[in-house]
């Protein structure tokens, strides 16, 4: 069956939040564990939920650490976030060609909307499934399955696009095709190692793939 639905992760996929996320983790971790973390050390925290990341460090202060992270993150959001090259052009093409689109993210909805509005992407997506909308986060299939249900989409007609292994595994677990983006903060080889159906060097690669499928 031909593809008619595209699901996107947000951070690190559509919008460049890498500096914001790294900065937010460094701010939080250096507050609680002064001098113990540098940029390289916080990269493994990117992808899982904040609860997963911080509960592994200190279960008793997890919520406090999340609040510290979000307070800094929201205060510095507009200063540090931009869209990736080719994203606006790609989602405009998808919309013009009748594709169904959704966001599937481990962020809370409030922060999702901040990023979409800042980068002028807020008018393109039919569905947003945020961390507050599900019981299980990616790589569990629930968020992807929920988005497909809301969009009346079938797994074989859907591509899940993301920059982290959680995105690729969530798509695979839900039965969709998958696409990894080479601009992942963890590097091209890292995302390629999870064997996505496609690997994009530029978001406009998606237009090329779907355009060929239409022919």
N, C-alpha and C positions, 0 to 999 in steps of 0.2 A: 504494500500500500504506500501511496505517496505521503509525504510529510505535510501536515496542515497546522501543526501546533509547535511553538517554540517556547520552552521554559528557560528562564535565565536566573542564575545566581546574581546577586547584586554587587557586593563588595569584591573588588579585584577582578570582576568580570565585565560589568557595564560601566561602573564608576571606579575611579582610582582613589580608593580610600586607604591605600597601603601606608602612606606616611601618617595619616590620622590614626590608624589602628596601632601601628608600631609605637607612635608617640604616646598614645593612650595607655598601652601596656607598660611602657617604660615609666611613665608618670606614676602609675598605680604600683607597680612592683618595686620601684625605687623608694616609694613612700613606706611600704611594709618591709622590704628587704633591701635596705640601702647598699648600693654598690655591688649587688649580686647578679644583676642582669644587664646585658648589652643588647644591641640590635639583633645579632645572630641568635642570641638565647631566647628572644621572644617570638621568633618565626614559627616554632611549633605550636604556639598558642593561636595562630591564625587559622580559622576554619571551624574548630569546635565551638560550642556555645560558651558564653562567658561563665556560666555555672560550671560546666565541665572543666574549664581551664582553672578557675580559682578554687573550686572544691578540692582539686587534686593537691593544692598547695596548703590550704588551711580551711577545712570544712566548717569550723566554728565562725570564721570571719568572711565566708563566701559572699553573703549578701552585702556586707559592708564594702568589700572590695569591688563588687559589681557597681555599687553606687558611686564609689570614687572614680572608677573608670568612666561611667556614663556622664558624670558631671563634667569631667575634663573633655570627653569626646564631643558632647553637645556644644560646649563653649568654644571649641576650636574647629568645629565641623566645616563651616563655610570658608574658613581660611585655608584649609588643607585639602579639600575634596575637589576633584575635576572629573570630567568624563574621559574615557579612553578614545583615542583617535578611531574614527570609522563607526563608532557606536550609533550616533544620531542618524547618520546616513543609512545604516543597516536597519534600524527599527522603523525608520520612515518607509523604506522599501518593503519591509514585511507588512506594515499596515496598509500600504497602497495596494499590495498584492493579496490582501484578504487573509493573511495568516492570523491565527489566534495566538496571543502572547500572554505570558504570565511571569511573575517574579516569585521565586521560591528561595527564601533566605532564613538564616538563623538570627537575623536582627529583629528587634522589636519594631512594630509598625510605625511608631512615631519617628524613629530614626530613618527608616526606609523612606518615608515621605519627605523628610528633610533632604535626603540625597537626590531623590527623583526631581523634586521641585528646583533645587539648586542647579541641576544639570539640564533642566527643561525636558526631562523624559517622562514627566508625570501623566501625560495625556495618551500614552501609547499602550498601556497594559490593561488588559481586561480583568485580570485577577492578580491579587497579591496574597501569598501565603507566607506570613511572618511567624516568628517563633511563638508569639502569643496565640496563634491560631491552631496549634497542634499539640499533641501530647508527646510525640517523639520527634526529635530533630533529625536532619540528615546525618548519617547515611541511611537511617531508617526510611523505607519507602513512603511513609505516611504523608509528608509534605508534598511530594511529587504526585502521589495518587490523589490527594485532595485537590490540587490544582487542575489535574486532568478531569476530575469529576465536575468541578465548577465550570470548566471549559467544554464539557461534553466531548472530550478527546480520548482517543484510544492509544495505548502504549506504542503500538507499531507505527502510529502516525505522528509521534512526538519525539523531539530532540531536547534533552536536558543539557544546557551549556553552563560550564563553571570553571573556576580556577583552582579548585581544591579537590582532594580525593573524596571528600564527603559528597560533593556534587556528582562525581562520576559514579560512585557506588550507589548513591540514592537513585540515580537514573537506572542503573543496571538492576537494582533490586525491585524497581517498579516496572521493569520490562521495556524501557524506552531506549532509543538510540542516545548516544552521549557525545558531547564535544568538549574537549579541554582547550583552554586558551594558553598560548605559549608565554603570555605576559604575566603569568602567575608569579607572585612574589617568591615562591619556592623554586621557580625555574622550570624551563621547558621539559627537561628530562624527568623531573619529579612527577609532573602531571601526566607525561607520556607513559610512565611506568604503570599506570593504572588502566592502560589500554582502552582509552575512549574510542568510540567509533570514528571520530574525526579529531584532528588537532589543528586549531586555527592559529596562524601567525598574525592575523589581522581579522577583526570582526567581519569585515567585508568578504572574507572567505565563505561565510555562510550564504551570502547572496549568490556567489558562484556555484556552490553546491546545489542550492535549491533551484537556481536558474537552469542548470543542466538537467535536473530532475523533471522540470516542466516541459523540456523539449521532447 
